[in-house]
Amino acid sequence: MNDQFEIKLADFGLSKSYEEEDVMATLCGTPLTMAPEVMNREPYSEKCDTWSFGIISYYLLCLEYPYFAKGLG
């Protein structure tokens, strides 16, 4: 986090170059932090990263996930 409260989080294990207008469709990530459109194998954008960040933040604050993905736990 910098002085302007901008947060940068990276996991280069699943990184991909894209243009702003690109739509992605690869199923990848940790099921408990995936956005619904990724989990449902629908086209998605980089906005799904915001969903995942929210889930991770919730977990860090509460020490539990806000929900459980189907087929897990």
Summary of the structure (lengths in Angstrom):
residues: 73
radius of gyration: 13.4
end to end distance: 32.7
largest distance: 41.1
contacts: 124
relative contact order: 0.16
helix: 34%
strand: 3%
